[in-house]
Amino acid sequence: QMADPFLYNTGERTQYGCLGHEVQIEHIKAYVCRPSFFTDKAVIVIHDIFGWLFPDIRYIVDLIAGHGYITICPDFFKGTDPWKTTDHWADFADWMKDHDPTKVDKEADVVLKYLKEQCGAKKIGIVGFSWGGMAVHHLMLKNPQLTAGVSLYGIIRDSEERYNLLNPTFFIFGEKDHTISYDQITLLEEKLKQYCKVAYKLKVYPGQVHGFAQLKPEDMKPDDKPYIEEARRDMIDWIKMF
């Protein structure tokens, strides 16, 4: 019996009115939110297993846009169904085979091209949550066009080629995340010290579970709120630095 890997409550949610709009870019749909002024800075947001339509991820897109970035969340599942809360965890491994977070390069290239050619973006950062955190880790090893990355609670797979990051990357974890052990985080830190030639940072937020950083304000528990807000400030500050 596999533990529910993404154990944060996706049921009870307040309504969210999105500030952005949807676009079609080649073979993928995307949700875009822009600041009210011109900017040549952009951020790609990679969704978790619940996909690009999930209100929490759209809230994050709008939040980052509010800091002055053209912000875009593409459908990295390319129109296929995201994971649903009604699905059985026994099927999760099979679902992951068809939704591999290390096979996002083509879609990332399509979105980078759109941001540069259609939006005039010159600096492009990337943030990703859970499944998206794994995708960010992958892309920061492969795609030099991404100036900075933030991987939020992306499960760590140990292998030697996972540490030679091309550009500055920040890894955010929750202390009580039952999908990622403290040993894995420690190993990641040791290996980055050994192999990584660019700026990196790891931070563990006290008492926080998997998925903590993407809740909307009205869905936060009072004890968690300061850590959620801190993680989001840290995320934005990292992107701004590079």
C-alpha positions in Angstrom: 0.0 0.0 0.0 1.5 3.2 -1.2 1.0 6.3 1.0 -1.0 9.0 -0.7 2.0 10.8 -2.2 0.4 14.3 -2.5 -1.5 14.5 0.8 -2.8 18.0 0.8 -6.5 18.7 0.9 -7.7 19.5 -2.6 -11.3 19.2 -1.7 -12.4 22.2 0.3 -11.4 25.3 -1.7 -12.7 28.8 -2.0 -13.6 30.1 -5.4 -11.0 31.9 -7.3 -11.5 34.5 -10.0 -8.5 34.5 -12.3 -6.9 37.7 -13.5 -5.3 36.3 -16.6 -6.4 34.6 -19.8 -5.8 31.4 -21.8 -3.8 31.2 -25.0 -3.0 28.5 -27.5 0.7 28.2 -28.3 1.4 25.6 -31.0 0.2 22.3 -29.6 -0.3 23.5 -26.0 -2.7 25.7 -24.1 -1.4 28.0 -21.5 -2.7 30.4 -18.8 -1.1 33.8 -18.9 -1.2 36.8 -16.6 0.7 40.0 -17.3 1.5 43.0 -15.2 -0.1 46.4 -16.1 3.2 47.8 -17.4 5.7 46.6 -20.0 8.4 44.3 -18.9 10.9 42.0 -20.6 11.0 39.7 -17.6 9.0 36.5 -17.5 8.4 33.4 -15.3 7.1 30.0 -16.4 5.1 28.2 -13.7 5.0 24.4 -13.8 1.8 22.9 -12.3 1.6 19.9 -10.0 -0.3 16.6 -10.8 -3.6 18.5 -10.7 -2.7 20.4 -13.8 -2.9 23.9 -15.3 -6.6 24.4 -14.6 -6.2 24.0 -10.8 -7.2 27.2 -9.1 -4.2 27.1 -6.7 -1.7 27.2 -9.5 -3.6 30.0 -11.3 -3.5 32.0 -8.1 0.3 31.6 -8.0 0.6 32.8 -11.7 -1.4 35.9 -10.8 0.7 36.4 -7.7 4.0 36.3 -9.6 2.6 38.6 -12.3 1.8 41.1 -9.6 5.5 41.3 -8.9 6.1 42.5 -12.4 6.6 39.4 -14.6 4.8 38.1 -17.6 3.8 34.8 -16.0 2.6 31.7 -17.8 1.5 28.2 -16.8 1.4 25.9 -19.8 -0.5 22.6 -19.9 2.4 20.3 -19.6 0.0 17.4 -19.8 -0.9 18.4 -23.4 -4.6 18.1 -23.0 -4.5 14.7 -21.3 -6.3 14.3 -17.9 -4.5 15.5 -14.8 -4.5 13.4 -11.7 -7.9 13.6 -10.0 -8.6 13.3 -6.3 -11.0 10.4 -7.2 -8.2 8.4 -8.9 -6.7 5.4 -7.0 -3.1 5.7 -5.7 -2.5 2.1 -6.8 -2.6 3.5 -10.4 -0.3 6.4 -9.7 3.0 4.8 -10.9 1.3 3.9 -14.2 -0.1 7.4 -14.5 3.4 8.8 -13.9 4.9 6.7 -16.7 2.7 8.7 -19.1 3.3 12.0 -17.3 7.1 12.1 -16.8 8.4 15.4 -15.4 11.7 14.8 -17.1 10.1 14.8 -20.5 9.0 18.4 -20.6 11.8 19.8 -22.9 9.7 20.2 -26.1 6.9 22.0 -24.3 9.4 24.3 -22.4 11.0 25.2 -25.8 7.7 26.1 -27.3 6.9 28.4 -24.4 10.4 29.9 -24.3 10.0 30.7 -28.0 6.6 32.3 -27.4 7.9 34.4 -24.5 10.8 35.7 -26.5 9.2 36.2 -29.9 5.6 37.2 -28.9 6.1 38.8 -25.5 9.6 40.4 -25.9 10.9 38.5 -22.9 14.7 38.7 -22.4 15.0 37.1 -18.9 13.0 34.0 -18.1 12.8 32.3 -14.8 10.9 29.1 -13.8 9.1 27.8 -10.7 7.4 24.5 -10.3 5.5 22.7 -7.6 5.7 19.0 -6.7 5.5 17.3 -10.1 6.5 20.7 -11.5 9.3 20.9 -9.0 10.8 17.8 -10.5 10.3 19.3 -14.0 12.2 22.4 -12.9 15.1 20.4 -11.5 15.3 18.6 -14.8 15.1 21.8 -16.9 17.7 23.6 -14.9 20.1 20.8 -15.8 19.2 20.9 -19.5 18.1 24.4 -20.6 20.6 27.3 -20.4 17.9 29.8 -21.5 16.3 29.7 -18.0 18.1 32.3 -15.9 16.9 31.1 -12.5 14.8 28.2 -11.1 12.8 27.5 -8.0 11.9 23.8 -7.4 9.2 23.5 -4.7 9.0 20.0 -3.1 10.0 18.1 -6.2 10.8 14.5 -5.3 14.5 13.9 -5.6 15.8 11.0 -7.6 19.4 10.3 -6.8 21.8 10.0 -9.8 25.1 11.7 -10.5 23.8 13.8 -13.4 21.2 15.5 -11.1 23.6 18.1 -9.6 25.4 19.9 -12.4 22.9 22.8 -12.6 23.3 25.3 -15.5 21.9 28.3 -13.7 21.0 29.4 -10.1 18.4 27.0 -8.5 16.6 27.2 -5.2 15.1 24.1 -3.6 12.2 24.6 -1.2 11.0 21.8 1.0 8.5 21.3 3.9 9.8 19.7 7.1 6.8 17.4 7.3 6.6 16.3 3.7 6.1 12.5 3.9 7.1 12.1 0.2 10.6 13.6 0.7 12.8 12.4 3.6 15.3 14.6 5.4 18.0 12.2 4.3 17.2 12.9 0.6 17.5 16.6 1.2 20.8 16.2 3.0 22.1 14.0 0.2 21.0 16.7 -2.4 22.9 19.3 -0.4 26.1 17.2 -0.2 26.0 16.4 -3.9 25.3 20.0 -4.9 28.4 21.1 -2.8 30.4 18.6 -4.8 29.1 19.1 -8.4 27.3 22.4 -8.7 29.2 25.3 -10.2 26.4 27.9 -10.0 24.5 29.5 -7.1 22.1 27.2 -5.3 20.1 27.2 -2.1 18.1 24.7 -0.1 15.6 25.7 2.6 13.3 23.6 4.7 10.2 25.3 6.2 9.2 24.1 9.7 6.1 22.0 10.1 5.1 22.2 6.5 3.6 19.3 4.5 3.8 18.5 0.7 2.0 21.2 -1.3 2.1 23.8 1.4 3.3 26.8 -0.7 0.5 27.1 -3.2 -2.5 27.7 -1.0 -4.6 30.8 -1.5 -4.7 33.1 1.5 -8.3 32.1 2.6 -7.3 28.4 2.4 -4.3 28.7 4.7 -4.3 27.6 8.4 -3.1 30.4 10.7 -0.1 28.3 12.0 1.1 27.7 8.4 0.4 31.2 7.0 3.8 32.8 8.0 5.8 29.9 6.5 3.7 29.9 3.3 4.1 33.6 2.9 7.9 33.4 3.6 8.3 30.6 1.0 6.6 32.7 -1.6 8.7 35.8 -0.7 11.8 33.6 -0.9 10.7 32.3 -4.3 10.2 35.8 -5.8 13.4 37.1 -4.2 15.4 34.3 -5.8 14.0 35.0 -9.3 14.6 38.7 -8.8 18.2 38.2 -7.9 19.3 36.8 -11.3 
